[in-house]
Amino acid sequence: MSDHYQHLKQYLKTQLQRAALHAQPESNANSSVDLLHQATALLEVYLIAQGHSLDHELRQTIAAVVDDCIGLGPLTQLLADDSVSEIMVNNYHSIFVERCGCLQPVTTQFADEESLLRVIDRIVLPLGRRLDSAQPMVDARLPDGSRVNAVLATLAPRGTCLTVRKFSVQQLRLEDLVRQQALTAEAAVYLTAAVQQRRNILIVGGTGTGKTTLLNMLAAEVPASQRIVTIEDAAELKLHHANLISLEARPANAEGSGQVTIRELLMNALRMRPDRIVIGECRGAEAIDMLQAMNTGHDGSLTTLHANSSREALQRLEVMVMMAGFELPLAAIRQLIAGAIHVVVHIVRGHNGQRRIQQITEITGIDGGTIQHAELFQWQPQQQQLQASGIPSEWITR
């Protein structure tokens, strides 16, 4: 790091500290964007007064100093790059990004471990979270909805690591998946009808396959006259719905208290007169409350689940219900699942990074203790598209 860079950095820090001391306590705090612009202008004026010409290289230095002092350091440019969907900081000098579903390294890096920790603090402290020896892992989100996970070096021997899953500003629709050939027009019509006719839909797939994105698309098809309550670990869904309540879980504080779980939020949501309940991800004991809600008048609910197939998803639901601690026989659990879940949508990410709908299945009931399902749409590798099986839907009226 050059002496010139260090000099500018120290000057900016001094000026920002002086401005903070003279700020009026009752005045409204500037937004982060305004602060970045003011800091940039401050350095530009200072350099011009010193007789420097603001060429491209010097402007880059100014941007780097501002990002280092009050921004998100090397993450700033990557977050502004629309082609980047995920940022993975393996340690302060190793950063990978995902572009078009493929991972690639970038030359950008943090100056040192302390610089990375400062950026993490700037993300999590405003949210009431922290990353230290008492809490070496943290989940948070940026103001734009991007999801952040960080693990301290005490648990990651190669250095503190950070993962940012960017939230797409663009509001995608099912028609966009049709254009991308991830879905056929016929399947899109079916899914739209399933939402509008209040079928309970389970979206399954692996990590990074686009489950939340698809959940957002399907929830956008809910009629405006209905009330939606969304429940998430970290708020990611962006629904432009007039009658919408968004609930977000809260982890325990440093003293181990104050935690509010998905299950508690779900039980409270049932008292909020919801027409639809949308759970960002079902991953634990809340599964039994969700299934009971789906079985008792809250049709048209949606959720996601980590699984590699539709059948595996149903098996995982069985395990989650058992985690609730109720001594229910397996036959009763399967009966509960078969009565609650109507449609299972399996989404995958191919070897080339392209995301696509792999299968759309209807749950048709239970026979001999086994949940029965019909595959209405299946991805055909030869044709490279999702094709209808010819089996008619039991619920969707055309």
C-alpha positions in Angstrom: 0.0 0.0 0.0 1.6 3.3 -1.1 2.5 6.2 1.3 0.2 8.4 -0.8 -2.8 6.0 -0.2 -2.0 5.9 3.5 -1.8 9.7 3.7 -5.2 10.1 2.0 -6.7 7.5 4.3 -5.4 9.2 7.4 -6.6 12.6 6.2 -10.1 11.3 5.5 -10.3 9.6 8.9 -9.3 12.8 10.6 -11.9 14.9 8.7 -14.7 12.4 9.3 -13.9 12.3 13.1 -13.9 16.1 13.2 -17.2 16.2 11.3 -18.7 13.6 13.8 -17.6 15.7 16.7 -19.3 18.9 15.4 -22.5 17.1 14.2 -25.7 18.2 15.9 -27.1 15.3 18.0 -30.6 16.1 17.0 -29.8 16.2 13.3 -30.8 13.4 11.0 -28.0 11.0 10.1 -26.9 11.1 6.5 -27.6 8.0 4.4 -24.6 5.8 3.6 -24.8 6.9 0.0 -24.7 10.6 0.9 -21.8 9.9 3.3 -19.8 8.2 0.5 -20.4 11.1 -1.9 -19.4 13.6 0.8 -16.2 11.7 1.6 -15.3 11.5 -2.1 -15.9 15.2 -2.6 -13.8 16.0 0.5 -10.8 14.1 -0.9 -11.2 15.6 -4.4 -11.2 19.2 -3.0 -8.2 18.4 -0.8 -6.2 17.0 -3.7 -7.1 19.8 -6.0 -6.0 22.3 -3.3 -2.7 20.4 -3.2 -2.2 21.0 -6.9 -3.0 17.5 -8.1 -4.9 16.7 -11.3 -7.8 14.3 -10.9 -6.8 11.7 -13.5 -8.3 8.2 -13.7 -5.7 6.6 -11.4 -6.1 9.2 -8.7 -9.9 8.8 -8.8 -9.5 5.1 -8.4 -7.3 5.8 -5.3 -9.9 8.1 -3.9 -12.6 5.5 -4.4 -10.4 2.8 -2.7 -9.7 5.1 0.3 -13.4 5.9 0.7 -14.5 2.3 0.4 -11.8 1.3 2.9 -12.7 4.0 5.5 -16.5 4.0 5.4 -17.6 1.6 2.7 -17.4 -2.1 2.2 -13.9 -2.2 0.9 -13.3 -4.5 -2.1 -16.9 -5.7 -1.8 -18.2 -2.3 -3.0 -17.4 -2.8 -6.7 -18.4 -6.4 -6.7 -21.8 -5.5 -5.2 -22.3 -2.9 -7.9 -21.5 -5.5 -10.6 -24.8 -6.8 -11.9 -23.1 -9.8 -13.4 -22.1 -11.1 -10.0 -24.7 -13.1 -8.2 -22.6 -14.3 -5.2 -19.4 -13.2 -3.5 -17.2 -15.7 -1.6 -14.4 -14.3 0.6 -12.4 -17.4 1.5 -9.9 -15.2 3.4 -8.8 -11.6 3.1 -6.6 -12.3 0.1 -8.8 -14.8 -1.7 -12.1 -13.8 -3.2 -14.3 -15.8 -5.7 -17.5 -14.7 -7.4 -20.3 -16.4 -9.2 -21.1 -15.2 -12.7 -23.8 -16.9 -14.8 -23.8 -19.8 -12.4 -20.0 -20.4 -12.6 -17.3 -19.7 -10.0 -14.2 -17.6 -10.8 -11.5 -15.9 -8.8 -11.1 -12.1 -8.8 -7.9 -10.1 -8.3 -9.6 -7.8 -5.8 -8.6 -8.5 -2.2 -8.6 -7.0 1.3 -5.4 -5.4 2.6 -5.4 -7.6 5.7 -7.5 -9.6 8.2 -8.4 -6.4 10.1 -9.8 -4.8 7.0 -12.1 -7.7 6.4 -13.2 -7.7 10.0 -14.0 -4.0 9.8 -16.2 -4.5 6.8 -18.1 -7.3 8.5 -18.6 -5.1 11.5 -20.1 -2.4 9.3 -22.6 -4.9 8.0 -23.7 -6.6 11.2 -23.4 -3.9 13.9 -26.3 -1.8 12.6 -28.5 -4.9 12.7 -27.7 -5.6 16.4 -25.4 -8.5 15.5 -21.7 -9.0 16.2 -18.8 -11.3 15.2 -16.4 -12.1 18.0 -15.1 -15.0 20.1 -18.4 -15.3 21.9 -20.3 -15.4 18.6 -17.9 -16.6 15.9 -20.7 -17.1 13.2 -23.2 -14.6 12.1 -26.0 -14.3 9.5 -27.1 -10.8 8.4 -28.3 -8.9 5.4 -27.4 -5.8 3.5 -30.0 -3.0 3.1 -30.7 -4.2 -0.5 -31.7 -7.6 0.9 -28.5 -9.5 0.0 -27.8 -12.3 2.5 -24.5 -12.3 4.4 -22.8 -15.1 6.3 -19.5 -14.7 8.1 -17.3 -17.1 10.1 -14.5 -15.9 12.4 -10.9 -17.2 12.0 -11.2 -19.1 15.3 -13.5 -21.6 13.4 -12.0 -21.1 10.0 -8.2 -21.9 10.3 -7.4 -20.3 6.9 -8.8 -17.0 8.0 -12.2 -15.2 8.5 -14.5 -16.0 5.6 -17.5 -14.1 4.3 -20.3 -15.1 1.8 -22.7 -12.6 0.2 -25.6 -13.9 -1.8 -26.8 -10.8 -3.7 -30.4 -10.1 -4.1 -31.5 -9.4 -7.6 -32.9 -5.9 -8.0 -34.9 -7.0 -11.1 -38.3 -8.5 -10.2 -38.4 -11.7 -12.3 -41.6 -13.3 -13.4 -42.4 -16.8 -14.6 -42.4 -15.5 -18.2 -38.7 -14.7 -17.7 -38.0 -18.4 -16.9 -39.9 -19.3 -20.1 -37.6 -17.0 -22.1 -34.6 -18.5 -20.4 -35.9 -22.0 -21.3 -35.8 -23.0 -17.7 -39.6 -23.5 -17.9 -42.1 -24.1 -20.6 -45.2 -21.9 -21.3 -47.5 -24.9 -20.4 -45.7 -25.5 -17.1 -45.8 -21.7 -16.3 -49.6 -21.7 -16.9 -49.9 -24.7 -14.6 -47.9 -23.1 -11.8 -49.9 -19.8 -12.1 -53.2 -21.7 -11.9 -51.9 -23.7 -8.9 -51.2 -20.4 -7.0 -54.4 -18.8 -8.0 -56.5 -21.9 -7.1 -54.8 -22.0 -3.6 -52.7 -25.1 -3.9 -50.0 -25.6 -1.2 -46.7 -25.6 -3.0 -43.3 -26.9 -1.8 -40.2 -25.8 -3.8 -37.2 -28.1 -3.3 -33.6 -28.1 -4.5 -30.0 -27.8 -3.5 -28.1 -24.8 -2.3 -28.0 -21.9 -4.8 -30.5 -23.5 -7.2 -32.9 -20.5 -7.0 -35.5 -21.7 -4.6 -36.1 -18.3 -3.1 -36.2 -16.6 -6.5 -38.9 -19.1 -7.7 -40.8 -18.6 -4.4 -40.8 -14.9 -5.0 -42.2 -15.4 -8.5 -45.0 -17.7 -7.4 -45.9 -15.5 -4.5 -46.2 -12.6 -6.9 -49.1 -14.4 -8.6 -51.3 -14.2 -5.4 -54.3 -12.1 -6.1 -54.1 -8.5 -4.7 -57.3 -9.0 -2.7 -55.6 -11.6 -0.4 -53.5 -11.0 2.7 -50.0 -12.5 2.8 -47.8 -13.1 5.8 -44.1 -14.0 5.0 -41.9 -15.6 7.5 -38.1 -15.8 7.0 -34.8 -16.3 8.8 -33.4 -13.3 6.9 -35.9 -11.2 4.9 -35.2 -11.8 1.2 -38.6 -11.9 -0.4 -39.5 -8.7 -2.2 -43.2 -8.8 -2.9 -45.1 -5.8 -4.3 -48.3 -6.7 -2.5 -50.6 -4.2 -0.9 -51.8 -6.4 2.0 -48.5 -7.9 3.1 -46.9 -8.5 6.5 -43.2 -9.6 6.6 -41.9 -11.3 9.7 -38.2 -12.1 10.4 -36.7 -14.5 12.9 -34.2 -13.1 15.5 -31.2 -15.0 16.9 -30.2 -15.0 20.5 -28.1 -12.2 21.8 -24.7 -12.5 23.5 -26.4 -13.5 26.8 -28.3 -16.3 25.0 -31.7 -14.6 25.3 -34.1 -12.8 23.0 -34.3 -15.5 20.3 -37.4 -15.6 18.2 -37.7 -18.7 16.0 -39.5 -19.4 12.7 -41.8 -21.7 14.6 -42.8 -18.9 17.1 -43.4 -16.5 14.2 -45.5 -19.1 12.4 -47.7 -19.7 15.5 -48.1 -15.9 15.8 -48.9 -15.5 12.1 -51.9 -17.8 12.5 -53.5 -15.0 14.7 -52.9 -12.3 12.0 -55.8 -13.4 9.7 -53.6 -14.6 6.8 -55.0 -15.8 3.5 -51.6 -17.1 2.5 -48.5 -18.0 4.6 -45.2 -17.9 2.8 -42.2 -19.5 4.7 -38.8 -18.6 3.2 -37.4 -22.0 4.2 -38.7 -25.0 6.2 -35.8 -26.6 8.1 -36.9 -27.8 11.5 -39.7 -28.4 14.0 -41.8 -25.6 12.5 -42.7 -28.2 9.8 -45.5 -29.7 11.9 -47.1 -26.3 12.5 -46.8 -25.4 8.8 -48.5 -28.7 7.8 -51.3 -28.2 10.3 -51.9 -24.7 9.0 -52.1 -26.0 5.5 -54.5 -28.6 6.6 -56.8 -26.2 8.5 -57.8 -23.4 6.2 -54.6 -21.8 5.0 -54.6 -23.2 1.5 -52.3 -21.6 -1.0 -49.3 -21.4 1.2 -45.8 -21.7 -0.1 -42.4 -22.7 1.3 -39.0 -24.1 0.2 -36.9 -27.0 1.5 -33.4 -28.3 0.8 -33.6 -31.7 -0.9 -32.3 -33.4 -4.1 -35.6 -34.8 -5.3 -39.3 -34.6 -4.6 -39.3 -37.9 -2.8 -36.4 -36.9 -0.7 -38.2 -33.7 0.2 -41.2 -35.7 1.6 -38.8 -37.9 3.6 -37.1 -34.8 5.1 -40.5 -33.4 6.0 -41.2 -36.6 8.0 -38.0 -36.2 9.9 -38.7 -32.5 10.6 -42.1 -33.4 12.1 -40.4 -35.9 14.3 -38.0 -33.2 15.5 -41.0 -31.3 17.0 -41.0 -33.9 19.8 -44.5 -35.3 19.3 -44.9 -39.0 19.5 -46.8 -39.4 16.2 -46.8 -42.7 14.3 -45.2 -42.6 10.9 -48.5 -43.4 9.2 -50.1 -40.3 10.8 -47.2 -38.1 9.8 -47.4 -39.3 6.2 -51.2 -38.7 6.2 -50.6 -35.2 7.4 -48.1 -34.5 4.7 -50.2 -36.0 1.9 -53.2 -33.9 3.0 -51.2 -30.6 3.3 -48.8 -30.6 0.3 -50.4 -30.4 -3.2 -47.6 -29.6 -5.6 -43.8 -30.2 -5.3 -41.5 -28.2 -7.7 -38.0 -29.5 -8.0 -35.4 -27.0 -9.2 -31.8 -27.7 -10.0 -28.6 -26.0 -11.3 -26.9 -27.8 -14.1 -23.2 -28.3 -14.7 -23.1 -25.2 -16.8 -24.5 -23.1 -14.0 -28.0 -22.8 -15.6 -30.9 -23.1 -13.2 -34.0 -25.0 -14.4 -37.2 -26.7 -13.2 -36.4 -30.4 -13.1 -39.8 -31.7 -12.2 -43.3 -30.7 -11.2 -45.2 -33.3 -9.1 -48.6 -33.5 -7.6 -49.3 -35.4 -4.4 -52.3 -37.5 -5.1 -52.9 -39.2 -1.7 -51.6 -42.1 0.4 -51.9 -45.8 -0.3 -50.6 -48.6 1.8 -48.7 -46.2 4.0 -46.8 -44.7 1.0 -47.4 -41.2 -0.3 -48.5 -41.3 -3.9 -47.5 -38.7 -6.4 -47.9 -38.0 -10.1 -45.1 -36.5 -12.3 -46.9 -33.9 -14.4 -43.7 -32.3 -15.9 -40.2 -33.8 -16.2 -37.0 -32.4 -17.7 -35.9 -34.4 -20.7 -32.2 -34.3 -21.3 -32.5 -35.2 -25.0 -34.9 -32.4 -25.8 -33.2 -30.1 -23.2 -36.6 -28.9 -22.0 -39.3 -29.5 -19.5 -42.0 -31.7 -21.0 -45.6 -32.6 -19.9 -46.0 -36.3 -19.0 -49.6 -36.4 -20.2 -50.9 -37.2 -16.8 -53.8 -34.8 -16.1 -53.9 -32.7 -13.0 -56.2 -33.8 -10.2 -56.8 -30.2 -8.9 -56.2 -27.6 -11.5 -59.3 -26.8 -13.5 -58.5 -25.3 -16.9 
